[in-house]
Amino acid sequence: MRPWHIVVLIIVVLIVFGSAKLPDIARSMGESMKVFKKEVQDMREDDGPETKDPS
């Protein structure tokens, strides 16, 4: 991604959402990612290491 792509993306996001909504959106996304990561970790722990019976 070229640097000007990032600048254009930031400008579009500011126009669409407005600067007042951005902190709320970022907070919401952060909380969602935290919940998602915890659920993925719980799923991995539930599966646990699979052991094979040598017989």
DSSP file (Angstrom, degrees, kcal/mol; ACC not computed):
  #  RESIDUE AA STRUCTURE BP1 BP2  ACC     N-H-->O    O-->H-N    N-H-->O    O-->H-N    TCO  KAPPA ALPHA  PHI   PSI    X-CA   Y-CA   Z-CA
    1    1 A M              0   0    0      0, 0.0     5,-0.0     0, 0.0     0, 0.0   0.000 360.0 360.0 360.0 129.0    0.0    0.0    0.0
    2    2 A R    >>  -     0   0    0      1,-0.1     4,-1.2     4,-0.0     3,-1.1  -0.443 360.0-112.5 -80.2 155.3    1.4    3.3   -1.0
    3    3 A P  H 3> S+     0   0    0      0, 0.0     4,-1.7     0, 0.0     3,-0.1   0.843 116.0  56.0 -58.1 -35.2    1.5    6.2    1.5
    4    4 A W  H 3> S+     0   0    0      1,-0.2     4,-2.3     2,-0.2     5,-0.2   0.783  99.8  60.8 -71.9 -23.4   -1.0    8.3   -0.5
    5    5 A H  H <> S+     0   0    0     -3,-1.1     4,-2.4     2,-0.2    -1,-0.2   0.911 105.0  48.5 -63.8 -41.6   -3.5    5.4   -0.3
    6    6 A I  H  X S+     0   0    0     -4,-1.2     4,-2.5     2,-0.2    -2,-0.2   0.907 110.4  50.8 -65.1 -41.9   -3.4    5.7    3.5
    7    7 A V  H  X S+     0   0    0     -4,-1.7     4,-2.2     2,-0.2    -2,-0.2   0.924 111.6  47.2 -62.3 -45.0   -3.9    9.4    3.3
    8    8 A V  H  X S+     0   0    0     -4,-2.3     4,-2.5     1,-0.2    -2,-0.2   0.911 111.5  51.6 -63.2 -42.4   -7.0    9.0    1.0
    9    9 A L  H  X S+     0   0    0     -4,-2.4     4,-2.4     1,-0.2    -2,-0.2   0.915 109.7  49.0 -61.3 -44.1   -8.4    6.3    3.3
   10   10 A I  H  X S+     0   0    0     -4,-2.5     4,-2.3     2,-0.2    -1,-0.2   0.907 111.4  49.7 -62.5 -42.3   -8.0    8.5    6.4
   11   11 A I  H  X S+     0   0    0     -4,-2.2     4,-2.2     2,-0.2    -2,-0.2   0.918 111.3  48.7 -63.3 -43.9   -9.7   11.4    4.6
   12   12 A V  H  X S+     0   0    0     -4,-2.5     4,-2.8     2,-0.2     5,-0.2   0.918 111.2  49.8 -63.0 -43.4  -12.6    9.2    3.5
   13   13 A V  H  X>S+     0   0    0     -4,-2.4     4,-2.7     1,-0.2     5,-0.6   0.913 110.9  49.8 -62.2 -42.5  -13.1    7.8    7.0
   14   14 A L  H  X5S+     0   0    0     -4,-2.3     4,-1.4     1,-0.2    -1,-0.2   0.887 113.2  46.5 -63.2 -38.8  -13.1   11.4    8.4
   15   15 A I  H  <5S+     0   0    0     -4,-2.2    -2,-0.2    -5,-0.2    -1,-0.2   0.927 117.1  42.7 -69.3 -44.2  -15.7   12.5    5.9
   16   16 A V  H  <5S+     0   0    0     -4,-2.8    -2,-0.2    -5,-0.2    -3,-0.2   0.942 130.9  20.6 -70.1 -48.3  -18.0    9.5    6.4
   17   17 A F  H  <5S-     0   0    0     -4,-2.7     4,-0.5    -5,-0.2    -3,-0.2   0.734  99.3-132.4 -97.3 -24.6  -17.9    9.2   10.2
   18   18 A G    >X< -     0   0    0     -4,-1.4     4,-0.8    -5,-0.6     3,-0.6   0.174  27.8 -89.0  81.0 152.1  -16.8   12.6   11.3
   19   19 A S  T 34 S+     0   0    0      1,-0.2    -1,-0.1     2,-0.2     3,-0.1   0.753 121.7  61.7 -71.2 -23.6  -14.1   13.3   13.8
   20   20 A A  T 34 S+     0   0    0      1,-0.2     4,-0.4     2,-0.1    -1,-0.2   0.830 105.4  46.0 -72.2 -31.1  -16.4   13.2   16.8
   21   21 A K  T <> S+     0   0    0     -3,-0.6     4,-2.3    -4,-0.5     5,-0.2   0.680  90.9  83.4 -85.3 -18.5  -17.4    9.5   16.2
   22   22 A L  H  X S+     0   0    0     -4,-0.8     4,-2.7     1,-0.2     5,-0.2   0.884  88.4  49.9 -60.0 -43.8  -13.9    8.1   15.6
   23   23 A P  H  > S+     0   0    0      0, 0.0     4,-2.4     0, 0.0    -1,-0.2   0.908 112.5  48.8 -61.9 -38.2  -13.0    7.6   19.3
   24   24 A D  H  > S+     0   0    0     -4,-0.4     4,-2.3     2,-0.2    -2,-0.2   0.907 112.4  48.0 -65.3 -41.0  -16.2    5.8   19.9
   25   25 A I  H  X S+     0   0    0     -4,-2.3     4,-2.5     2,-0.2    -1,-0.2   0.920 112.5  48.6 -65.2 -44.1  -15.7    3.6   16.9
   26   26 A A  H  X S+     0   0    0     -4,-2.7     4,-2.3     2,-0.2    -2,-0.2   0.906 112.1  48.9 -64.0 -41.6  -12.1    2.8   17.9
   27   27 A R  H  X S+     0   0    0     -4,-2.4     4,-2.4    -5,-0.2    -1,-0.2   0.920 111.9  49.0 -62.8 -44.6  -13.2    1.9   21.5
   28   28 A S  H  X S+     0   0    0     -4,-2.3     4,-2.2     1,-0.2    -2,-0.2   0.908 111.8  48.2 -63.2 -42.9  -15.9   -0.3   20.2
   29   29 A M  H  X S+     0   0    0     -4,-2.5     4,-2.4     2,-0.2    -1,-0.2   0.888 110.4  52.5 -65.7 -38.4  -13.6   -2.1   17.8
   30   30 A G  H  X S+     0   0    0     -4,-2.3     4,-2.0     2,-0.2    -2,-0.2   0.916 110.5  46.8 -63.0 -44.0  -11.0   -2.6   20.6
   31   31 A E  H  X S+     0   0    0     -4,-2.4     4,-2.2     2,-0.2    -1,-0.2   0.896 111.8  51.6 -64.8 -39.8  -13.6   -4.1   22.9
   32   32 A S  H  X S+     0   0    0     -4,-2.2     4,-2.5     1,-0.2    -2,-0.2   0.909 109.9  48.8 -63.7 -41.9  -14.8   -6.4   20.1
   33   33 A M  H  X S+     0   0    0     -4,-2.4     4,-2.7     2,-0.2    -1,-0.2   0.877 109.1  53.5 -65.8 -36.8  -11.3   -7.6   19.3
   34   34 A K  H  X S+     0   0    0     -4,-2.0     4,-2.0     2,-0.2    -2,-0.2   0.925 111.7  44.6 -63.3 -44.1  -10.7   -8.3   23.0
   35   35 A V  H  X S+     0   0    0     -4,-2.2     4,-2.4     2,-0.2    -2,-0.2   0.916 113.5  51.3 -65.1 -43.4  -13.8  -10.4   23.3
   36   36 A F  H  X S+     0   0    0     -4,-2.5     4,-2.4     1,-0.2    -2,-0.2   0.928 110.2  48.2 -60.4 -47.0  -12.9  -12.2   20.0
   37   37 A K  H  X S+     0   0    0     -4,-2.7     4,-2.4     1,-0.2    -1,-0.2   0.894 111.4  50.7 -62.1 -40.0   -9.4  -13.0   21.1
   38   38 A K  H  X S+     0   0    0     -4,-2.0     4,-2.5    -5,-0.2    -1,-0.2   0.911 110.6  48.8 -64.7 -41.8  -10.7  -14.4   24.4
   39   39 A E  H  X S+     0   0    0     -4,-2.4     4,-2.3     2,-0.2    -2,-0.2   0.900 111.3  49.4 -65.4 -40.4  -13.2  -16.6   22.7
   40   40 A V  H  X S+     0   0    0     -4,-2.4     4,-2.2     2,-0.2    -2,-0.2   0.915 111.8  49.1 -63.8 -42.2  -10.6  -17.9   20.3
   41   41 A Q  H  X S+     0   0    0     -4,-2.4     4,-2.2     1,-0.2    -2,-0.2   0.909 110.6  50.4 -64.3 -41.6   -8.3  -18.7   23.2
   42   42 A D  H  X S+     0   0    0     -4,-2.5     4,-2.1     1,-0.2    -1,-0.2   0.891 109.3  51.6 -62.8 -39.5  -11.1  -20.4   25.1
   43   43 A M  H  X S+     0   0    0     -4,-2.3     4,-1.9     2,-0.2    -1,-0.2   0.906 109.7  49.2 -64.1 -41.0  -11.8  -22.6   22.1
   44   44 A R  H  X S+     0   0    0     -4,-2.2     4,-2.1     1,-0.2    -2,-0.2   0.894 111.2  49.5 -65.8 -38.7   -8.2  -23.6   21.8
   45   45 A E  H  < S+     0   0    0     -4,-2.2    -1,-0.2     1,-0.2    -2,-0.2   0.868 108.3  53.9 -67.9 -35.4   -8.0  -24.5   25.4
   46   46 A D  H  < S+     0   0    0     -4,-2.1    -1,-0.2     1,-0.2    -2,-0.2   0.892 109.4  47.8 -64.7 -39.5  -11.2  -26.6   25.1
   47   47 A D  H  < S+     0   0    0     -4,-1.9    -2,-0.2    -5,-0.1    -1,-0.2   0.927  92.6 177.6 -66.6 -44.3   -9.7  -28.6   22.2
   48   48 A G     <  -     0   0    0     -4,-2.1     2,-0.4    -5,-0.2    -2,-0.1   0.164  44.7 -42.6  63.1 172.9   -6.5  -29.1   24.2
   49   49 A P        -     0   0    0      0, 0.0     2,-0.5     0, 0.0    -4,-0.0  -0.571  61.6-131.7 -73.7 130.0   -3.6  -31.2   22.9
   50   50 A E        -     0   0    0     -2,-0.4     2,-0.4     2,-0.0    -2,-0.1  -0.707  20.8-160.3 -84.8 126.0   -4.8  -34.3   21.3
   51   51 A T        -     0   0    0     -2,-0.5     2,-0.4     0, 0.0     0, 0.0  -0.886   7.4-141.8-108.5 138.0   -3.0  -37.4   22.5
   52   52 A K        -     0   0    0     -2,-0.4    -2,-0.0     2,-0.0     0, 0.0  -0.766  18.0-119.9 -98.5 142.4   -3.0  -40.6   20.4
   53   53 A D        -     0   0    0     -2,-0.4    -1,-0.0     1,-0.1     0, 0.0  -0.684  17.8-144.4 -78.5 125.0   -3.2  -44.0   22.0
   54   54 A P              0   0    0      0, 0.0    -1,-0.1     0, 0.0    -2,-0.0   0.653 360.0 360.0 -68.8 -12.6    0.0  -45.9   21.0
   55   55 A S              0   0    0      0, 0.0    -2,-0.0     0, 0.0    -3,-0.0   0.493 360.0 360.0 -86.2 360.0   -1.9  -49.3   20.8
